[in-house]
Amino acid sequence: MPRCTWTRAGIVLAMVLAASPAVAAQVEGVRLADNVRVNNQPMFLSGAGLRSKFFVRVYVCALYLSERISSPEGVIASRKTRRIELHMLRSMQASAIHEAMMKGLEDNVSAAELKRLKPQLGRLQQAMTSIGGVNEGDVIQFDFVPGQGTIVRIGGDVRDTIEGEELARALLSIWLGPKPVQSDLKDALMGRS
């Protein structure tokens, strides 16, 4: 086969592979896409890990970024699109998930900042609790999109878009802040495990 035909075939194959999400990782039986699109922007899997509590598997958490960032602080401070994805490994009441998130916020965000975020946190609570609960296999996504805010998706459905970059930074701190919900999960999200 002539050399130019192989080159064209390779280019076509690369374009097809880039357009479709590839499975990059499997954590606790959950297959995670190597790349996704958020608002038509390509994102890659930075890392993923298991959230467990008292030896109970709760969810697989994945972090998607639009560019390589080497530190958790850099991810939190970034002005680029980011995504946290929670793949539920057990059924839970949405109110319990929200309470756990609030605990993570209280551990990583000052009281003054939480007070400023009260209206946005109220909307987050409403978005989370409106579903009643989640089942094993359900996916919760938090897309942090500059200029738009935090897009909350549960089961693929948009529940709310909450304006403000400050909320995005606060929510990311739950998993990547100085007192993360789980230290080894923080390392896994940064691709360090």
Secondary structure, 3 states (H helix, E strand, C coil): CCHHHHHHHHHHHHHHHHHCCCEEEEECCEEEECEEEECCEEEEEEEEEEEEECCEEEEEEEEEECCCCCCHHHHHHCCCCEEEEEEECCCEEHHHHHHHHHHHHHHHCCHHHHHHCHHHHHHHHHHHHCCCEECCCCEEEEEEECCCEEEEEECCEEEEEECCHHHHHHHHHHHHCCCCCCHHHHHHHCCCC
